[in-house]
Amino acid sequence: MAKRIIEELKKPFQQPKPELDASQQTGGVTSVFGQGPHEKGISDKKKKPKDVKGTLARLWNYLAKTKNKLFLVVFMVFISSGLGLLGPVIVGFAIDDYITNREEQGFIWMLVSLGFVFAGQAAAMMIHNNTMIAIAQRTVYQLRTELFNKFHKLPIAYFDKRQHGELMSRVTNDIENVSNTLNTSFIQLCSSVLTLIGTVIVMLVLSPIMTAVTMTIIPAMYFGMKWITKRTSVRFKAQQRHLGEINGFIEETLSGQRVIKVFSQEERVLTEMTEKNNVLRIAGFWAQVYSGFIPKLMNFLNNASFALIAGVGGFLAYHNPEIVSIGVIVIFVEFSRQFTRPLNDLANQWNTLLSAVAGAERVFEVMDEDNEAKGETNAKAMDEVKGDVTFQHVTFSYEKEAGHIIHDVSFKAKAGETVAFVGPTGAGKTTMINLLARFYEVDDGDILLDDRPIESITRESLRSQLACVLQDTFLFTGTIRENIRYGRLNATDEEVVNAAISANAHDFISKLPQGYDTRISSEGGGISQGQKQLLSISRAILADPKLLILDEATSNIDTVTEITIQEALGRLMEGRTSFVIAHRLNTIRNADQIIVLQEGEITERGSHDELLAANGFYATLHHNALAGVSGYADQARA
């Protein structure tokens, strides 16, 4: 055990290996419709250089929006720093002019003056602290709002490749880190710089010789700080990265609690969490260890400076009081601390600043991603949609190196028709839907809506004609009425109820304690899976789309509930072009066109009866289903 700890502690001194970011560690991804691109070949290769100056400049752009308040902060910092320098000068002059001469009236004057000085300094500090807090909160409010807005402009592919918890960490931990730094670091930096400049000026005026003595600590301070900050920068960035990864893992684990418990994988998850937590512990340990060197170094230099000033000053005052007086020595002793304190503050704030910059860079990395709407300058909205959909020689791959997922696929769905996709897992069924919704762009070929390429249609206009009923229904935290109205936000209460009636959901909603005003969670607690599905269908009916997507809409439902849902789906599909992904073949018997996909290619197509007569893959699936056997896996292996 001891050997392992020693090896862990050695790691920061060893040559660092390139680390994968969270997107490269997540493995496979899942699209909004279910199965997405396969694990193979999926990685985020887009690397951006770490640019401290550039990040600080971008943060300044946010701060510059409150220039008047910033000017007030700087002015108050200037006042408080000046008053802080005035105190020791008053004490030093009082020693030479009053105390050594035993003048009681002058001593009282000194005490009164010090009282006014320290009261003024406290008032100035209170004003600049409160003002800076307001500026910092406004800045992080803008950052968090812009980042959240940016999430809604990014393509689905971006979220498919990243852990959601890691992205959440950027909205919470990283921005909060920036907030904490702005609250303290800006004032500290201004105060330290002003105090440092003022201290040097006053010391030069009082005694150039003693100033030179005080300055002897600067070379040691410079090289010591250079050695420390060079190491803390890397480790604070690593700490932020590992923190984002552990947040992603925790979010993923909490979301998958049912799966973890069903497969009794608690021990494995705990072990993995321990490993990730240990990596974060080691990263945080070394970041804090190196940053902890700073106060120790500064304390040593403070004491060294004090000894030098006391020794040299005392020697000069003893042999030639006209060069350096006792009062001046007292002032320099205090100023030696005033001189090293801002340097100490600057060094400490540099570490804090590096940590904030690391967080800000992660925020700006998201903001710099290309929006989904990029390249839509010539796209236009569609006023009227019939619902004809055509795939013309469509080829697509999630990653070029991983090979094509869809190979030269062509078919046409006329307005009002129902097209079903059948095939083994990984055949490309969900990918077809992702392409139709423009979550991804085709590599080659065209997809047409009413004979118009979908690239020429704005995504917002295209998706406003789409409604989805998925296998895993997602509900938002809120009332049932609000969840149904999500399909069309301007719908009236009467239209919401009518949609629920058409979806066979009204009866069970009416029996709930608060009816349509019953609150449910995002997990749908308190209602069954089938009832959640009926709410999803109600939402789709209210949206009144021309194109409908059903992705395994009844696969998790019992037989009795399936009948209710099939009736609701039947009403929903009337007059709409529908695309159905199904493993239960009895749900697609009446489809106008059934397309069999295998390894991204269309191997069979036709109606239910036509495919049975062809006695191919579909017929095998059908016969196996009748016999109570799942034919997908067997046929796929064959």
VENJOZI-V774147 format. One record per residue. PSI is psi as a letter, one per 30 degrees, with the letter a starting at -180 (* if undefined). NEAR is the number of other C-alpha atoms within 10 Angstrom. Layout:
psi = [PSI | PSI]
near = [NEAR | NEAR]
This chain:
psi = [e | e | e | e | e | e | e | e | f | f | e | f | f | l | j | k | k | k | k | k | l | e | f | f | f | f | b | l | l | k | l | f | g | b | k | b | l | l | e | k | g | j | l | j | f | j | k | k | k | k | j | e | e | e | e | e | e | e | e | e | e | e | e | f | f | h | e | e | e | e | e | e | e | e | e | e | e | e | e | e | e | e | e | e | f | e | e | e | e | e | e | e | e | e | e | e | e | e | e | f | g | h | j | e | e | e | e | e | e | e | e | e | e | e | e | e | e | e | e | e | e | e | e | e | e | e | e | f | e | e | e | e | e | e | e | e | e | e | e | f | e | e | e | e | e | e | e | e | e | e | e | f | f | l | l | e | e | e | f | f | g | k | k | e | e | e | e | e | e | e | e | d | e | e | e | e | e | e | e | e | e | e | e | e | e | e | e | e | e | e | e | e | e | e | e | e | e | e | e | e | e | e | e | e | e | e | j | e | e | f | e | e | e | e | f | f | f | e | e | e | e | e | e | e | e | e | e | e | f | e | e | e | e | e | e | e | e | e | e | e | e | e | e | e | e | e | e | e | e | e | e | e | e | e | f | g | e | e | e | e | e | e | g | h | g | e | e | e | e | e | e | e | e | e | e | e | e | e | e | e | e | e | e | e | e | e | e | e | e | e | f | f | f | e | e | e | e | e | e | e | e | e | e | e | e | e | e | e | e | e | e | e | e | e | e | e | e | e | e | i | f | f | e | k | l | e | e | e | e | e | e | e | e | e | f | e | e | e | e | f | e | e | e | e | e | e | e | e | f | e | e | e | e | e | e | e | e | e | e | e | e | e | e | f | e | e | f | f | l | k | l | e | g | k | g | g | e | f | k | l | l | k | e | k | k | e | g | k | k | k | k | j | h | k | k | k | k | e | k | e | f | f | l | k | e | k | j | h | k | k | l | k | j | l | k | f | l | k | k | k | k | k | l | l | k | g | f | g | e | e | e | e | e | e | e | e | f | h | f | l | k | k | e | l | a | k | k | k | j | h | g | k | k | f | f | g | k | k | e | e | e | e | f | f | g | k | k | k | j | l | e | j | k | k | k | l | k | a | l | e | e | e | e | e | f | f | e | j | f | g | k | l | e | e | e | e | e | e | e | e | e | f | g | g | f | e | e | e | e | f | f | l | e | g | b | f | g | k | k | l | l | f | f | g | k | f | l | l | e | e | e | e | e | e | e | e | e | e | e | e | e | e | f | i | l | f | k | k | k | j | j | h | f | g | f | g | k | l | e | e | e | e | e | e | e | e | e | e | e | e | e | e | f | k | g | k | j | k | k | k | k | k | f | j | f | f | f | g | e | g | k | e | k | k | k | k | k | k | h | g | k | j | f | l | l | a | l | e | e | e | e | e | f | f | h | b | e | e | e | e | e | e | e | e | e | e | g | g | k | j | f | e | e | e | e | e | e | *]
near = [6 | 7 | 8 | 9 | 10 | 10 | 11 | 13 | 15 | 10 | 13 | 16 | 9 | 8 | 7 | 8 | 6 | 6 | 10 | 12 | 18 | 24 | 23 | 16 | 15 | 19 | 16 | 19 | 19 | 17 | 17 | 15 | 19 | 16 | 16 | 20 | 24 | 16 | 14 | 13 | 15 | 21 | 19 | 15 | 9 | 6 | 8 | 8 | 6 | 13 | 12 | 15 | 10 | 12 | 18 | 15 | 12 | 15 | 20 | 12 | 12 | 17 | 18 | 14 | 13 | 14 | 12 | 9 | 17 | 18 | 12 | 15 | 24 | 18 | 15 | 23 | 26 | 22 | 18 | 26 | 23 | 18 | 21 | 20 | 20 | 18 | 20 | 21 | 20 | 18 | 22 | 21 | 18 | 21 | 22 | 15 | 15 | 19 | 16 | 11 | 11 | 12 | 12 | 11 | 9 | 16 | 17 | 13 | 14 | 18 | 14 | 11 | 16 | 18 | 13 | 13 | 19 | 16 | 14 | 16 | 21 | 14 | 14 | 20 | 20 | 14 | 14 | 23 | 18 | 13 | 17 | 22 | 16 | 14 | 24 | 22 | 17 | 17 | 24 | 22 | 14 | 13 | 22 | 19 | 12 | 14 | 19 | 16 | 12 | 17 | 17 | 11 | 16 | 18 | 18 | 18 | 19 | 17 | 17 | 19 | 23 | 23 | 23 | 17 | 20 | 25 | 22 | 16 | 23 | 26 | 21 | 11 | 17 | 26 | 23 | 19 | 21 | 25 | 22 | 17 | 21 | 24 | 19 | 16 | 21 | 18 | 20 | 19 | 20 | 19 | 23 | 24 | 18 | 19 | 26 | 20 | 13 | 19 | 23 | 19 | 13 | 18 | 21 | 13 | 9 | 18 | 16 | 14 | 15 | 21 | 21 | 12 | 15 | 25 | 14 | 13 | 17 | 13 | 10 | 12 | 18 | 11 | 10 | 15 | 20 | 12 | 11 | 19 | 20 | 11 | 16 | 23 | 21 | 16 | 24 | 27 | 22 | 20 | 22 | 23 | 23 | 22 | 23 | 26 | 25 | 21 | 20 | 21 | 22 | 16 | 16 | 15 | 18 | 10 | 12 | 11 | 12 | 11 | 12 | 16 | 10 | 9 | 8 | 11 | 13 | 15 | 10 | 11 | 15 | 12 | 12 | 13 | 16 | 12 | 13 | 17 | 16 | 13 | 18 | 20 | 15 | 19 | 25 | 18 | 15 | 20 | 23 | 15 | 13 | 19 | 24 | 15 | 16 | 21 | 15 | 12 | 16 | 22 | 16 | 12 | 19 | 22 | 13 | 16 | 23 | 18 | 13 | 19 | 21 | 16 | 12 | 16 | 24 | 17 | 13 | 19 | 17 | 13 | 10 | 11 | 13 | 9 | 14 | 21 | 21 | 19 | 21 | 24 | 22 | 20 | 24 | 29 | 22 | 17 | 24 | 26 | 20 | 23 | 24 | 23 | 19 | 22 | 22 | 23 | 19 | 20 | 22 | 21 | 19 | 18 | 22 | 23 | 24 | 20 | 25 | 27 | 27 | 26 | 27 | 23 | 24 | 22 | 21 | 16 | 13 | 17 | 19 | 9 | 15 | 14 | 15 | 19 | 14 | 10 | 10 | 13 | 9 | 9 | 16 | 16 | 12 | 17 | 6 | 9 | 14 | 15 | 24 | 20 | 23 | 21 | 21 | 16 | 15 | 20 | 21 | 24 | 20 | 22 | 15 | 12 | 10 | 14 | 13 | 17 | 22 | 25 | 18 | 16 | 18 | 16 | 16 | 15 | 19 | 17 | 19 | 19 | 22 | 24 | 26 | 28 | 25 | 28 | 25 | 19 | 16 | 17 | 21 | 27 | 28 | 22 | 25 | 22 | 20 | 21 | 17 | 23 | 18 | 20 | 18 | 19 | 18 | 20 | 14 | 14 | 14 | 20 | 25 | 19 | 23 | 17 | 11 | 15 | 15 | 22 | 20 | 17 | 19 | 19 | 19 | 12 | 14 | 22 | 15 | 17 | 18 | 19 | 24 | 21 | 25 | 21 | 20 | 19 | 20 | 17 | 22 | 16 | 15 | 15 | 18 | 24 | 20 | 21 | 23 | 29 | 23 | 20 | 22 | 18 | 12 | 9 | 14 | 11 | 13 | 9 | 16 | 25 | 20 | 17 | 25 | 27 | 15 | 20 | 28 | 22 | 25 | 20 | 11 | 13 | 22 | 13 | 10 | 13 | 10 | 12 | 16 | 21 | 15 | 16 | 19 | 17 | 15 | 12 | 15 | 19 | 13 | 13 | 14 | 11 | 20 | 21 | 20 | 21 | 26 | 27 | 27 | 28 | 32 | 31 | 26 | 26 | 27 | 26 | 22 | 18 | 22 | 22 | 27 | 24 | 25 | 22 | 24 | 19 | 26 | 26 | 16 | 14 | 17 | 11 | 11 | 9 | 16 | 17 | 13 | 15 | 23 | 16 | 13 | 21 | 23 | 11 | 15 | 22 | 21 | 12 | 16 | 21 | 23 | 27 | 24 | 24 | 25 | 21 | 22 | 16 | 17 | 12 | 18 | 21 | 14 | 15 | 18 | 17 | 23 | 25 | 22 | 23 | 23 | 20 | 18 | 23 | 18 | 21 | 14 | 17 | 20 | 17 | 18 | 20 | 11 | 15 | 21 | 17 | 11 | 13 | 12 | 13 | 21 | 27 | 18 | 18 | 24 | 21 | 15 | 15 | 17 | 12 | 10 | 9 | 13 | 17 | 20 | 20 | 12 | 13 | 14 | 14 | 7 | 6]
